[in-house]
Each structure stands twice: as structure tokens, then as C-alpha cells.
Amino acid sequence: QRSRNSSIWGVDILQEGDASNIVLLKFLRAADLDVNGAIARLESTLRFRQERGVDELCQADLGEHFEGHDTVAGCDAEGRPVMISRYGGMDNDKVFGDCEAFVKYRLKIMEQAVSQLSFARGEAEDLCQVHDYSGVPLLFKTSEVKAAIAAMSKVFGDHYPETKGKTIFVNFPAAFSKLFQAFSVFLPERTRKKFLIFGESDQALLFEHLRPEAVPEALGGMLRAGGAIGGTCSAVEVGPRSTEEVVLQEVAGPAAVAWELRVCASEAAYELVFVPADGGAEEVVAASRAKEPLQASSGVVAGEYRAARAGALKCRFRNDRLWLSNRLCLARGSLV
């Protein structure tokens, strides 16, 4: 009998079609193609979801200490929904102190992420998870933290098979990063590709997997609350003692243009100019001060410019103060 109890991740597994086939195959593959094992696991998951009220968790209020740590938005380069979790600002005593509440919190975020899957043939079937360790002490795993993480891992392992596509660790402590890289040579290539570790200045590598627009401002990207501009942005790498120019928006006549720009790590100088199409003198719209370059910690700098005639809004990034290191910068514009 078809009912709500036969639904997993919004898919009725008794309704024939691609969506139910994809869900059922996840359980079958997780059971190493053992049909009886897959059925037992599926029944266990259906009971778990009903008893825990998992379908209602997405709208549940679990407490302020669980809020503001996670972002579910956008897709990675392979089309996977992206779930970003930041651990540096957590109150460990409150977040991890109640193991049951912690598992509910992580279930809520996982359900929000899985809801972004279309369960359509040829589309992404798993997630891209990003873990931000900025501000996390090297030794932060108390017994409460370990117990909560172990409980969460068991729930996800039992009831969310085949959902972990790629896991990216950012701002990871350098010592642990080097240790992982050393031991990763012994892992199968398929497993190794699922785990990536990036440091504080590895935005160029991160952007190979996530578009800058899907990366939160705190991680060197352009995603921020209240951002006025959508769409793609331009990424430009500025070599030592050099300048790079990027066009933010061209206009055919009088128009208002919103703009955003940033440097992803360390610092870079910038000058935002409007260049008239008729060859007239360019106008400086905004610029960093002399000897005070734009800092990565400043995040996204934004504004609006009203062009009086046809032309192009351009940004020139300068890497004046470094002899050896490149600087990665982002910029975009849009008609208002």
C-alpha cells in the first residue's frame, strides 16, 4: 500500500520511475548487491525516518547555537549540490554537548542538501560537502565531540547510502594536510579523488571544483547575504609586480551598474574605472588608497555606478608589493 511511509528524500519508492530506481539502487549498491541486505537496510531507514520525524526536520527550530554554521547553495563543477559547514564559530559545549540534538541538527542540514538532488537520470546523484576548519584549534575533539561525531557518522552510514560524492576540507591545519597527502598515495585513486584538502590560500584550487559564486565570502568567494548581483564572476590571477584588467559590464548608453570585487587571499590594489566608448577620458569610480591595498579580510567590496553614456566598467588589479607570489582576484558587474 502506497503511503507517506514509503517516501525517502521526497521520492515514493513504490512509484515506478527513474527517481525510485535511483534511490533503490543506492541501497542495493551499499549492500554490495545483496538484495536481502538492501531490503533490510531500506526497511530500517523507513522506520528510522518515521520514528524520528525526519521529513519535518527541515523546518524545525533546533536552537540558535545550531544556526549560521551551514550553507546549502549552488552546485559544484559536476553538478552536485553543495553543502558547506563551518566549525570555527561553534560553541562546542552547546553544539556537541547533547548528542541527540546534534544528530538532529546534522540530519536537518543533510535533508536540506539531499532535497536539492533531482533524482533524474543523468543528473548528479550525490553531494559535494565542504568543511571549513578556519578558527578550529588543532586539538578540539573532546569526548563529547567524538561521541557526537560517531553517532552522526553511524546515522549517515546506515540511512544515507551513496550520498557522499566529494568532500573538500578548506583552511585545514597545514600539519594535518601534509600528513594526509603523504598517506593518500596508499589510497585507491577512486577514494583519493573523493577527498580534497586545501589551505588558506588555495582558492584557485577550490574554484576548480566550486564556482566562486557558490563559495561563501568567508572562504574567499563571492557568496554573501544581501548580495545584489547574481550570475558568474571573472577570476583573474595577478602576477608579481604586474597589473591585470577585467571588464565588469559594458553598456550601450546611460545605465546603472552594480559591481562587486575582492582579493581572495592576502592583498591587492585595485582601480575601478569607466572607459567611454567614444574614446573620452576614463573616470575613476573607486580605488584602493595608496600604500593601503585591498585586504582579503575585507571580503567583497561593492557599489553602484551610473554611466552617462556608452562604455565599459573595468577593474584593474595590481600586485605591487610582492616579488614572488601571484594574487587571485574576483570581479563582476550587472545592470541594475
C-alpha positions in Angstrom: 0.0 0.0 0.0 1.4 3.3 -1.1 1.7 5.9 1.7 3.9 8.6 3.2 5.9 5.8 4.9 7.2 4.7 1.6 8.9 8.0 0.9 12.6 8.6 1.2 14.1 12.1 0.4 10.8 13.1 -1.2 10.7 10.0 -3.5 8.0 7.4 -3.2 10.0 4.2 -3.7 6.7 2.3 -4.6 6.1 4.6 -7.5 7.8 3.2 -10.6 10.2 5.6 -12.4 13.8 6.9 -12.6 13.6 8.6 -9.2 12.6 5.5 -7.2 15.1 3.4 -9.2 17.9 5.7 -8.3 17.1 5.6 -4.6 16.7 1.9 -4.6 20.0 1.4 -6.4 21.7 3.4 -3.7 20.6 0.9 -1.1 21.4 -2.1 -3.3 25.0 -0.8 -4.1 25.5 -0.1 -0.4 24.6 -3.7 0.4 27.1 -5.0 -2.3 24.2 -6.0 -4.5 22.8 -8.3 -1.8 19.0 -8.0 -2.4 18.0 -9.2 1.1 20.6 -7.0 2.8 19.3 -4.0 0.7 15.7 -4.7 1.7 16.6 -4.9 5.4 18.5 -1.7 5.2 15.7 0.0 3.3 13.1 -1.1 5.9 15.3 0.1 8.7 15.6 3.5 7.0 11.9 3.8 6.5 11.3 3.1 10.2 14.1 5.5 11.3 12.6 8.3 9.2 9.1 7.7 10.6 10.1 7.4 14.2 12.5 10.4 14.1 10.1 12.6 12.1 12.9 13.3 9.6 10.6 14.8 7.0 9.7 17.6 9.4 13.3 18.4 10.4 13.9 20.9 7.5 11.5 23.3 9.2 12.4 22.5 12.8 13.8 25.2 15.1 16.7 23.4 17.0 18.1 26.4 18.8 20.3 29.4 18.0 23.6 27.6 18.7 22.9 25.4 15.6 22.3 28.4 13.3 24.6 30.2 11.0 27.2 27.4 10.5 26.0 25.9 7.3 25.2 26.9 3.7 23.3 24.8 1.2 23.5 26.6 -2.2 24.7 26.1 -5.7 26.4 23.1 -7.4 30.0 22.0 -7.9 31.7 21.5 -11.3 30.0 18.1 -11.7 26.5 19.4 -10.8 26.4 18.1 -7.2 24.5 20.2 -4.7 27.0 21.9 -2.3 26.7 21.8 1.5 29.2 23.9 3.4 29.8 23.6 7.1 32.0 26.0 9.2 33.3 24.7 12.5 35.3 27.7 13.8 32.4 29.7 15.2 30.7 26.8 17.0 30.1 26.8 20.8 31.3 23.2 21.3 29.7 22.8 24.6 26.3 23.7 23.3 26.6 22.2 19.8 28.1 18.8 20.8 27.0 18.6 24.4 23.6 17.0 23.6 24.4 14.1 21.2 20.7 13.6 20.3 20.3 17.3 19.4 23.5 17.3 17.4 22.4 14.4 15.3 19.0 16.1 14.6 20.9 19.3 13.6 23.1 17.4 11.1 20.1 15.5 9.8 18.3 18.8 9.2 21.3 20.1 7.1 21.7 16.8 5.2 17.9 16.7 4.4 18.2 20.3 3.0 21.1 19.3 0.8 19.6 16.0 -0.4 16.4 17.9 -1.3 18.4 19.7 -4.0 19.0 16.4 -5.8 16.6 15.9 -8.8 16.8 12.1 -8.8 16.6 12.3 -12.6 18.5 10.0 -14.9 21.9 11.5 -16.0 21.9 14.1 -13.2 24.1 14.2 -10.1 23.2 11.6 -7.5 25.4 12.6 -4.6 26.6 15.7 -2.7 29.7 17.9 -2.5 30.4 18.6 1.1 32.8 21.4 2.2 34.2 21.5 5.7 35.8 24.8 6.8 38.3 24.5 9.7 39.3 28.1 10.0 39.5 29.1 13.7 39.4 25.4 14.8 42.1 24.5 17.3 44.4 21.6 16.5 43.0 19.6 19.4 39.3 20.3 19.6 37.9 16.8 19.8 36.7 16.4 23.4 35.0 13.2 24.4 31.6 14.9 23.8 32.7 16.0 20.3 33.9 12.5 19.5 30.7 10.9 20.7 28.5 13.2 18.7 30.5 12.8 15.5 30.5 9.0 16.0 26.7 9.0 16.4 26.2 11.2 13.4 28.5 9.1 11.2 26.6 5.9 12.1 23.2 7.5 11.2 24.6 8.8 7.9 26.3 5.5 7.2 23.1 3.5 7.9 20.5 5.7 6.3 22.1 7.9 3.7 23.9 5.4 1.4 25.7 6.6 -1.7 25.2 10.3 -0.9 28.8 11.4 -0.3 30.2 12.3 -3.7 33.1 14.6 -2.9 34.4 16.0 0.4 36.6 19.2 0.5 38.4 20.3 3.6 39.4 24.0 3.5 41.6 26.0 5.8 42.8 22.7 7.1 45.8 22.8 9.5 49.0 22.6 7.4 50.4 19.8 9.5 47.4 17.6 9.0 47.2 18.5 5.3 50.8 17.3 4.7 50.1 14.1 6.7 47.1 13.3 4.6 48.9 14.0 1.4 51.7 11.6 2.5 49.3 8.8 3.3 46.9 9.4 0.3 49.3 7.7 -2.1 48.3 4.4 -0.5 44.6 5.0 -1.1 42.8 3.8 -4.2 42.5 6.6 -6.8 38.7 6.5 -6.7 38.8 7.1 -2.9 41.5 9.7 -3.2 39.5 11.8 -5.6 36.6 12.0 -3.1 38.7 13.8 -0.5 40.5 17.1 -1.1 42.4 19.2 1.4 43.1 22.9 0.7 44.9 25.5 2.8 44.0 29.1 3.5 45.4 30.5 0.2 44.2 27.6 -2.1 41.2 29.4 -3.6 42.4 28.8 -7.2 42.3 25.0 -6.5 38.9 25.3 -4.7 37.5 27.2 -7.7 38.3 24.2 -9.9 35.6 22.4 -8.0 33.2 25.2 -7.0 32.4 28.3 -8.9 33.4 31.4 -6.9 29.8 32.5 -6.8 29.0 29.4 -4.8 31.8 29.9 -2.3 30.9 32.0 0.8 32.7 35.3 1.3 34.5 33.9 4.4 36.2 31.3 2.2 37.4 33.7 -0.4 34.3 33.6 -2.7 31.5 35.9 -3.7 28.5 34.3 -1.9 27.2 36.7 0.8 24.0 37.6 2.4 22.3 40.5 0.8 24.5 40.4 -2.3 22.8 42.5 -5.1 24.5 40.7 -8.1 23.8 37.3 -9.4 25.5 35.3 -12.2 29.1 34.5 -12.8 32.1 36.5 -12.0 35.5 36.8 -13.5 38.6 35.3 -11.8 41.9 36.9 -12.6 45.4 35.8 -11.4 47.7 38.8 -11.0 51.4 38.0 -11.2 54.1 39.6 -9.1 54.7 43.4 -9.9 52.0 43.3 -12.6 48.5 44.6 -13.4 45.5 42.7 -14.9 42.3 44.2 -16.3 38.9 42.7 -16.3 35.7 44.0 -17.9 32.8 44.0 -15.4 30.0 45.4 -17.6 29.5 47.0 -21.0 26.7 49.5 -21.6 25.2 50.8 -24.8 24.0 54.1 -23.3 23.1 55.6 -19.9 22.7 52.9 -17.3 23.2 52.0 -13.7 25.7 49.2 -13.0 26.1 47.3 -9.7 29.6 46.0 -9.1 31.5 43.6 -6.7 35.1 42.8 -6.4 37.6 41.2 -4.0 41.0 39.7 -3.5 40.8 36.1 -2.3 43.9 35.9 -0.1 46.4 38.4 1.3 46.1 41.7 -0.6 46.0 43.5 -3.9 45.5 47.1 -5.1 42.6 47.9 -7.4 41.2 50.7 -9.5 37.7 50.7 -10.9 37.2 52.8 -14.0 34.6 53.7 -16.6 36.0 53.8 -20.1 33.7 55.7 -22.6 33.1 54.0 -25.9 33.7 57.3 -27.8 37.4 57.5 -26.6 36.8 60.2 -24.0 38.8 60.4 -20.8 38.2 57.5 -18.4 36.6 58.1 -15.0 37.9 56.6 -11.7 34.9 55.1 -9.9 36.6 53.6 -6.9 40.1 52.6 -5.9 42.2 51.4 -3.0 44.3 54.0 -1.3 48.0 54.5 -1.9 50.0 52.0 0.2 46.7 50.6 1.5 45.8 47.7 -0.8 42.5 45.8 -0.5 42.8 43.1 2.1 41.2 39.6 1.7 39.8 40.1 5.2 37.7 43.0 3.9 35.7 40.4 1.8 33.6 41.7 -1.0 33.7 45.4 -1.9 30.5 46.5 -3.7 28.9 49.6 -5.1 26.8 51.1 -7.9 27.9 53.4 -10.8 25.6 55.4 -13.1 27.1 55.7 -16.5 26.0 58.7 -18.5 27.0 57.3 -21.9 28.1 54.1 -23.7 31.2 52.4 -22.5 32.6 49.7 -20.2 33.1 49.4 -16.4 36.5 47.9 -15.9 38.7 46.9 -12.9 42.4 46.9 -12.8 44.0 44.7 -10.1 47.7 45.4 -9.2 50.0 43.1 -7.3 52.6 45.9 -6.5 54.2 44.7 -3.3 55.1 41.1 -4.0 58.1 39.8 -6.0 57.3 36.1 -6.0 53.5 35.4 -5.3 50.5 35.7 -7.5 47.2 37.1 -6.2 43.8 35.8 -7.2 41.1 38.4 -7.6 37.4 38.3 -8.4 35.0 40.8 -10.0 31.6 41.1 -11.6 29.1 43.6 -12.7 25.4 43.7 -13.6 22.9 46.2 -14.9 20.5 47.4 -12.2 
